[in-house]
Amino acid sequence: YRPGSHGESLAGSYLKACRKARRNLAGIGSESWGNTVVVWLVDPFTDPATGDTVVEGSVIDDSANEIWMAVSPEAPPEDPHRPMILLFGAALPAGADLDLLLEGFGLHLAGTEQAPDALAGLQMPPLEHASGDLRTAMALSWVRFLLARENEDIFRQLLASPAGQVESRFQELYGTTSTALEMQWHYGAIEEQHDVKAGEFLRLSLKYLKPYKARQAEIFVYMLLSLAFTAAFPFVSRRLFDDALPSGEFGQVATLLGLLGGAFVVSLLAGLRQTYQSAWVSGAVVRDIRAQMFDRLQRLPEAWHSRYQQGDVLSRMFNDVGQVENGLTTAIGTGIFQGLQLVVSGIIMLTVNFWLGVLVLLGAPIVAFVYKRMAKGAQARSVAVSEASSDLLGVASENNAAGQVVRMFGLAGREGDRFGRASERLFGAERRLSLFGGFFGLSVNLIVTLLRLAVMGIGAWLIIEGRFTIGGLVAFLGVMGDVLTPVTSLTTLGQGIQASMGSLVRINEVLDATPEGADDSGKTQLKPLERDITLTGVAFSYGPEKRVLDGVDCTIEAGTKVAFVGPSGSGKSTVLRLLMRQWDPEEGAILFDGTDIRTATLASLRDQMGVVFQDPFLFDTTVRENIAMGRPGATEAEIIAAAEAAEIDSFIGNLPRGYDTLVGQRGSNLSGGQRQRVSIARALVRNPSILLLDEATSALDPQTERAINQTLDRVAHKRTVISITHRLTSVTGYDKIFVVDNGSIVESGSHEQLVAMGGLYAHLWSEQTGAPVERATAFDAVSALAKVSLFADLGPEALAGVAARLTTFDLAAGETIAEGGGRLLLIA
């Protein structure tokens, strides 16, 4: 600092902050080298790298081990954790790839506050493209996501990654790729997040308990009866020690013990019935939750399902719901009873000795304080267990689906390592939750033990002073146990509910998600397609990465057959997903007879469509039911007509049980072609005006493909057919083919026209068939345009730009040039 400057007045306190930061950053990068770090506290200065004036924040010179910090009365210095970790981290082997993680970790260690929904609703770019304040907020949120998923030790191991191996370390330490993790974090960050509180958990319980009010009332009665022994014991025991025993009358002793025994039997029988009914109600509630989850999952859009792995969804359905069941069982069966016992025993305790009772009751707020202080940590660890469990289930699920590949390619060792790492992560998360719960219970037991000792000491003193009796103390200690036991049980209950609340967070992500068509009220009912489907300026991306579609314009006339073709990853399949409204465009619109499909009901759109997918998934039921799933309620005649149209009726007739033959899991009892024909029949039973073919023949052998294509050609009569395919031989007879490349339509026309153009389609055709790429005639579009009076005054560059915007095609003799408006044609 400069003598006499504002920096000098801050130097002492900032030095302490720097020393604390260095201790927190022990072992990161060059910190362990023992280098002396020089921090300059200076007035606003010019950044030598950019030439900008720095009025707040810092500039780091890792080559000189220096941090330049701008300070002024209006701009205090930033916490040293962020600049120091960036300085030390520059020496890490993979330091160049870790700057954003280092920055976020420094902010985290500095204790930077950030609301759970700080990024909710924001349009966030990919992490590596973020800048300014948004980059800072994203870095902190991203790092805290990773820390919550595992722990700080795992994160520090990630920072120590060898050069060029950050991605492999992500997979090793976190069980998945950084891209997959970023997508999970991204979608979680842009949605509003709310911690589930104990009160919210209980409100949810009451919401689902409402249909079972009668059983709840019965449970409450049994709870009251089961408290008979609790209520009788202190008064009987005081009478026993203060009156019956000193009198020496055994009959009085027997009578008192008989009363206690009777009260115990009533309490025992009522408790058994209460336990059964509580378990029944909690099981019924969880059954209802699981049914609602299953129903909601059927109705959630593709965009939601794309964010989660199959194992994660299954984990929510079973592991998390099971955890909530445990919480509900504890809350219903134990929580309410212990609460009642606490109230009843507390009143009795005050009756036996008021001041000792007050002393005991003063300890309850201390237990509640400990619970509140530790609740958030318990929930975070519970969520971590749920996430690790879903990851393990995801690995097992993927391994089961890929069993044939694993065996044929000798991947058993690799898969075993993956499963072992996922299992180890779950073990670690469970261990941390258990350890945290142990500290929780230990804290509560310490308070309870101190209260017991205090009561015994004060009670003994009161007896010596003649202000209390031995029978009264015995009775008080007995009822005190009935007060403290519920207190400790309720803290255990609190731990169970906290564990359940972590699962409830994940369940609510399903139950609170917006289903498809939820906003259809008041929307337009689409009529059957009459004119055309138009895509205007359609742009779309699946995440913060590069756009999959960008500025797509095309028109599909009703009653025609069109295809979208192109290289893998060009965006052609995305067009089909947008047409089905599995996703909505980010820009532009899709119009059905001039109506934006986003303003129409989802049902009126999809009711017009029949879809034949690349993977002809069949359910493990009969042929009849698989076809009827295309339109529940279809008559027998309609099912047979669809099978006949799909040209599989004769095959079905030769099956042992005809239409009642089971197809097996995923249709395993049928061949690939037979499965595809059943799926075609399933689409046709809807009598759709629009038939969508998603790589419908790509998985079939050539002979079966030709047969299926002939069937599709026949059923396409009077229907609009939209096909997505990479096999060009299947669409040569289509009315129009759109060629998609890098998210844009680069060519369109009939097969003959596209081949004649000699462009991308012609090259794809050549690759698939071996036919040479030839143009029918040599054609110079720029020279041709120069001869048109409309463009006569344009220079060569401008003409080349116009030519690039136009589609060129050749016409054979006798072909029709145009049949109506809607297009500008230049004939050269």
Secondary structure by P-SEA (a helix, b strand, c coil): cccccccccaaaaaaaaaaaaaaaaccccccccbbbbbbbbccccccccccccccccccccccccbbbbbbccccccccaaaaaaaaaacccccccccaaaaaaaaaaaaccccccccccccccccccccccaaaaaaaaaaaaaaaaaccaaaaaaaaacccccaaaaaaaaccccaaaaaaaaaaaaacccccccaaaaaaaaaaaaccaaaaaaaaaaaaaaaaccccccaaaaaaaaacccccccaaaaaaaaaaaaaaaaaaaaaaaaaaaaaaaaaaaaaaaaaaaaaaaaacccaaaaaaccaaaaaaaacaaaaaaaaaaaaaaacaaaaaaaaaaaaaaaaaacaaaaaaaaaaaaaaaaaaaaaaaaaaaaaaaaaaaaaaaaaaaaaaaaaaaaaaaacaaaaaaaaaaaaaaaaaaaaaaaaaaaaaaaaaaaaaaaaaaaaaaaaaaaaaaaccccaaaaaaaaaaaaaaaaaaaaaaaaaaaaaaaaaaaaaaaaaaacccccccccccccccccccbbbbcbbbbbcccccccccbbbbbbcccbbbbbbbcccccaaaaaaaaacccccccccccccccccccccaaaaaaabbbbccccccccccaaaaaacccccccaaaaaaaaaaacaaaaaaacccccccccccccccccaaaaaaaaaaaaacccccbbbbccccccccaaaaaaaaaaaaaaccccbbbbbcccccccccccbbbbbccccccccccaaaaaaaccaaaaaaaaaccccccccccccaaaaaaaccccccccaaaaaaaaaabbbbbbcccccccccccbbbbcc
